[in-house]
Amino acid sequence: MVDLAYINQERIIHESEDRFGKIVVKEYAQIRSLYFDDEKTQSSIFIPHPSVLVLHYTQVMMSALLFKPEPKRVLLLGLGGGGIIHFLLKAFPLVHIDIVELRDDVIEVSHNYFELPIDSSRLSIYCCDAKQYVKERLTKSNEKYDMIFIDIFDKHGPSELNADSNFLSSCKALLSETGVITSNLWNRKTDHYALLFRKYRKVFADNIIDLKLGYLNSNVIVFAFSPSYKLGKMCCYRDEATKLKQKYGIDIPFFMDLIQKQNFSLMSRVKKFVRLA
């Protein structure tokens, strides 16, 4: 959702359209970015080092590592330009990532312009509806995910699936015992974020926290946990946050402090901390 300051200086290197709308790739100063119908940046990579998380909201999403520092199996619902995928592949040599993307053209653009590996034993790419995938996965496989990233957008903003309690319940059922779901949402007036968050709370009860990146018209990152995950007070994650910053160069201690401030009432009710890695 971030508007880059240099947007007028970017040059278009790809433009196409499918039945869902426009797909545009622009480039400036070694930053390559993906856009859909509007001028909001959907995804960006730093071309010399694609594993660097360029956009602020993707760095915040990696705060999920506070709660699951060594993910082995990850589900990404919504591909975009694949910045998160590049980061995970480099940071975790043993991770396997399942990617679900509705638009075949987005997958092709990610291969051609965002260096998404075409042949990798660590990636499985499915071109289908996220709700369909999650439903079928529940019936056909016993494998669970340590992390699920929900980053599904259309030309209007976050997908309506975020308001679908059945979909969210199915995602919860796919989590490992210590798994975490990380959702990227917006808080424009038209997004009705307060209503969306209530729907998440219905599914995940108190096992949920969020981080607003701004007061209005900005991203909101929601972290929702497996029912068996024992969420501790944020101060208990201080050492882990420091290690993650040193290892990956992401200011997770800062994000952790913001989470604590914005979720104070919830955190004050947390009485017990169990370290589950």
N, C-alpha and C positions, 0 to 999 in steps of 0.2 A: 504493500500500500504506500510505500515511501515514494515521493516524487523527488527524483534526483535534481540537484540544482542546475546541472548542466544539460538538462533534457533537450534544449533547443540546439545544442551543439552536437548532439548525437547524429550519426549517420545510419540510415536504414540499410541493413545488409540482407534482410529477408522480409517478405510480406506475402501472406497467403490468406485464404479464407476457407473454412469448412462450414458445415451446417450449424455450428455453434457460434460462429463469428470470426473475427479477424485474429490472426496470429502474426505478430510483428517482432522482429529481432533488430535491436539497435546496438551500436558500439561506440564507445568513446573512451579514450585514454586507457586502453587495455581492460576496460570493463564492458562485458557483453550482457545485455539485458533482454528479458522477454516481456512483451506486453500483449494484452488481449485487446478488447474493443476500446477501452478508455486509455488514458495516459498514466495509469498507475502501474508501477513496476511490480511484476509478478515474481520475477526471479533474476538474479545476477550472478555472474562469476567473474573472477579476476583471471584473465586468460593465462598468464604465466603460471599461476598456482590455483587451479580450480577448487582445491579443498579449502581455500580461505573463504570464510563466511562473510560476504560483502554486506548484505542487508542486515540491519539491526534486529529485525524480528526473528531472523533465522538464528542469530546468536542467542537471543532470549529463549528460543525453543530448545536450544542445547542445554539449558538449565535442567532439562530432564535428566541429565547425567548426574545431578545431585542425588537423585533418588534411585537411579540404576546405572552405576558407574561403568559396568562392563557388559553392555548388551550383546547377546549372541544372535538373536533373531529379531528383525525389525520389519514392520509393515508401514509402507508409505502410501497413503491414499491421496493422490494428486501429485503429479510429477513436476510440473513447471519446468524450469531449466536444470533441475537436479543438483543445486548447490549443496543441500543437506546430504545427498547421496555421496557426492565427492568427499565431503568431510568425514562421513562415517566409514567409507571404504579405506581412507588413509589412516584414520585414528584407531580403527579396530580391525586388524588383519583377519580375524576369525569370524567377523559378522557376516550374516547372510541377510539380504534385503529383498523383500517382495514389494514390487511397485505396481500400483493399480492406477491406470490413467484411462479416462473415458475416450479421449480424443487421439485417434491414431496419428493425426498430423502433429500433435504436440510431441509424441514419442519420436517421430521422424526428425522434427526440428531439434530435439534434445540430443539425438545422435549426431546430427550434422553440424550443429552450431555450439553445443554446450558440452561436448566431449563425453557424453554418456556412453560407457563401454557397450559395444555391440555384442561381443562374446565374453561373458564373464561367468564363471561358476558361482560367483558370490551374489549375482543378481538374477531375479526372475521378474519379467515384465508381463503384466496382464492388461490387455486393452479391453476393458469392460466397465460396467457401472459398479461403483464402490459398494453399494448396498447389495447388489447381486453377488459380488465376490465374497463379502463378509458372510452372507447367508450360506453360500455353498461351502465356504471354508469350515464353517461350524459342523456341517453334516458329513464332510468328506475327510477331515483330518483331525487328529488329536493334538497336533502341534500347536503350541501357544507362542505368543509374541512377548518379548521383554519390553518392547516399545512399539507404540502405534502413533504415527504422525498423521493427523487429519488436516490437510491443507488443500481443500477442494473449493475452487472458485469458478464462477461463471461470469458473464459480462456485467452482471448486476452486483456481484460481491460474493461473500461466502455462500456456499451451497445450502439449499434448504434442508439437506440431510442433517445439518447440525441441529435442526429443530425436530428431528425424527427420533422419538424415544426408543422405538424398536431398533433402529439402526445403532443408536448409542449403546443400547443394552447388548446387542450382538457384538459390538466392538469390545465391550467390557468382558464378555464371555470368552473372547479370544486372548485375553491377557494371561500371562503367567502369574504365579502366586505373588510375585513382587513387581509386576509390570506396571507401566505408566502410559497413559494416553496424553498426547500433547496436541492441542487444537489451536489453529490460527484463525482468529475471528476479528471482526471490526466493530467499532463502537460509534459509527455514524448514527444519526437519528433514525435513518431508514432501516438500520440493521436490527433495532430493538434488542440490543445486547442483554439488557436486564431480563427480558423474557427468555432468551436463549439460555442464559446462565441458570435460570430457575429450572429449565428442562434438564440441564446437566445435573443439577442438584437432586432432582427427582430420581435420576438413574444412579448417581454415585453417592448420594447422601452427603455426609460431612467429609468424605474422602476425596476432596476436590479443593483446589486453590486456583487463583488467577492472578495475572499481572497485566495491568493496563499500561501501555506504553505512552499514553497521553490522556488528557482529560476528555477529549472528543475528537472524532475523525482520525482515529489511530488504530493500530493493531491492539488486540487483547489476546494474550496467550493463556490458555486454560490447561492445567495439569490435573488429570483425573486418574485415580489409582484403583488397582485391583482390590476387591473387598477384603482380602487377607493382608494387604499392605498396611503396616503400622507407621503412619505418618508422625514424625517427631517434631518438636519445636525447631524452628529454623536455626537457632543457635547451635543445635546439635550437628548441623551440616557444615559448620564453619571450616573445619579442617579439610573436608572433602572439597569445598568450594575453592579453597586456596590451592590445593593440589591440581584441580582442574584448570585453574587460571595459569598456573606455571606450565602445565603440560600442553595446553591447547591455545593459550593466548587470548582467551575469552574472559571478560570481566564478570565471571559468575558470582563472586562475592558481592558485587554491586547489585546484580539482579536479585540475589538472595535477600539482601536487605530490603529491596523494594517489595518483594513478595511478603516479607514479614510485616512491613508497615501496612500494606494494603489488605492483609488478611489477619490483622491483629486479633480481632474478636475470635476467629477460629483458632488461631495458634494459642491463644490464652487458655483454650479449653483442652488442649492436648496435654495429657498428664504423663504419658508414658512414651518412651522412645525405644524402639527396637531396631538395631542396625541390621538391615537386610540387603545384601549385595547380590 
